[in-house]
Amino acid sequence: MKRATAASLTIFVGIALLVGGPAFTLLRIQDLTINTLAMGVGVFLGCLLIAVGVHVRLQSMSPSPAVPVTRLCPQCGRSNPPTNKYCDKCGAKLSTEGP
């Protein structure tokens, strides 16, 4: 849950920079190049933070990997694939009931 919260905060800051980037042009700085550069950096960082936040958010939402179902041998305890009727190690008959 902490990753999802951090991702949401990152997206929020990115949106704030993206929306606030053009506000740099309203500053009364004598050099127009600095205004343009500041606006460009704000927009770039905003887009970058949004992309990273979305990526982290999607990663935190992905399901955990599926664990394959196995059958335990009643005699030796070895894990066997669910399709086996007999243990690979000792040859004991495995339970025919579901896992």
NORPE-V181887 format. One record per backbone hydrogen bond with DSSP energy under -1.0 kcal/mol. NH is the residue of the N-H (numbers start at 1). CO is the residue of the C=O. If there is no record, write none. Layout:
BEGIN
NH|CO + NH|CO
END
This chain:
BEGIN
5|1 + 6|2 + 7|3 + 8|4 + 9|5 + 10|6 + 11|7 + 12|8 + 13|9 + 14|10 + 15|11 + 16|12 + 17|13 + 18|14 + 19|15 + 20|16 + 21|17 + 24|21 + 25|22 + 26|23 + 27|24 + 29|27 + 35|31 + 36|32 + 37|33 + 38|34 + 39|35 + 40|36 + 41|37 + 42|38 + 43|39 + 44|40 + 45|41 + 46|42 + 47|43 + 48|44 + 49|45 + 50|46 + 51|47 + 52|48 + 53|49 + 54|50 + 55|51 + 56|52 + 57|53 + 58|54 + 59|55 + 60|56 + 61|57 + 71|80 + 73|78 + 77|73 + 80|71 + 84|81 + 87|92 + 94|85
END
